[in-house]
Amino acid sequence: MLATIGAAIGLGSIWKFPYEVGANGGGAFILFYLVGLALFVPPQILVEFAIGRLDGGTLRQQLNLLHGMSLPPGCGR
């Protein structure tokens, strides 16, 4: 269910937002928006796939597994 909600929000973001910005005179911003999408979305997808492949368990098991991992200095907790 969360994947469906995320897909709906993501599709709305990808299609409607640039259209509204371009229609209201902010066409140059669309370039930065698309660059931002290209820089942030693929790494997030790769991390999500990696977490899913790490153990193959349920969401609760994955979150418990991640909670026990150590984070690099300066990140998170």
Sequence and secondary structure as in RCSB ss.txt:
>XXXX:A:sequence
MLATIGAAIGLGSIWKFPYEVGANGGGAFILFYLVGLALFVPPQILVEFAIGRLDGGTLRQQLNLLHGMSLPPGC
GR
>XXXX:A:secstr
 HHHHHHHHHHHHHHHHHHHHHHTT HHHHHHHHHHHHHHHHHHHHHHHHHHHHH   HHHHHHHHHTS   TTS
  
